[in-house]
Amino acid sequence: MQTLPHRRLSLLALLTQLAFGQPDTTLKPFVMDHRNGSSSLIDVSFLLDAPAGGDGLIRVHGGHFVKPKREAHPILGSKPH
């Protein structure tokens, strides 16, 4: 015969399985349509220079990130050494 704490633990385990158990664990595809997302209210693509890398590679010069024409290129939260 089980003692009272063991019965409570068994009941708790059963209720947890019923509440959080997932009978169907197969993965289903989740499709994100990026092409139609450009009309979103939070579209900030206008802040990007297109095409990416069109000006060339960003390098470190004098302890700062610079574009190929020696223009400063700010990158938040970084400090080259």
C-alpha positions in Angstrom: 0.0 0.0 0.0 1.3 3.4 -1.0 1.7 6.1 1.6 0.0 9.5 1.2 3.0 11.4 -0.2 3.5 8.8 -2.9 -0.1 9.0 -3.9 0.1 12.8 -4.2 3.2 12.5 -6.3 1.6 10.0 -8.6 -1.5 12.1 -8.9 0.6 15.2 -9.6 2.6 13.3 -12.3 -0.7 12.1 -13.9 -2.2 15.6 -13.9 1.0 17.1 -15.3 1.0 14.6 -18.2 -2.7 15.3 -18.9 -2.2 19.1 -18.9 1.1 19.4 -20.8 1.3 16.1 -22.7 1.3 16.5 -26.5 -0.2 13.5 -28.3 1.1 14.6 -31.7 4.8 15.3 -31.7 5.4 15.2 -35.4 7.0 18.3 -36.9 5.0 20.4 -39.3 6.3 22.9 -41.8 6.3 26.5 -40.9 6.5 28.7 -44.0 7.5 32.4 -43.8 6.7 34.4 -46.9 9.5 37.0 -46.8 8.6 38.5 -50.2 5.1 39.5 -49.1 6.3 40.8 -45.8 7.7 44.1 -47.2 4.5 45.9 -46.6 4.7 45.2 -42.9 4.4 48.1 -40.4 7.8 47.2 -39.0 9.7 47.1 -42.3 13.0 48.8 -41.8 14.7 47.7 -45.0 15.0 51.3 -46.1 17.8 51.6 -43.5 20.0 49.2 -45.4 22.4 50.0 -48.2 21.6 47.9 -51.2 23.2 45.8 -52.5 25.0 44.3 -49.5 28.7 44.7 -50.0 28.3 46.9 -53.1 30.8 49.4 -51.7 33.4 46.7 -50.9 34.6 45.1 -47.7 34.5 46.9 -44.3 38.0 47.0 -42.8 39.7 48.2 -39.6 41.8 51.3 -40.0 43.2 53.3 -37.2 41.1 51.4 -34.7 37.8 52.2 -36.5 35.7 50.3 -38.9 35.9 52.0 -42.3 34.3 51.5 -45.8 36.7 51.3 -48.8 36.6 55.1 -49.3 37.9 55.5 -45.7 34.4 56.7 -44.5 33.6 55.7 -40.9 31.2 52.8 -40.6 29.5 52.7 -37.2 28.7 49.3 -35.7 27.0 49.5 -32.4 28.4 47.6 -29.5 31.8 46.8 -31.0 35.3 48.1 -30.6 38.1 46.6 -32.8 41.4 46.0 -31.2 
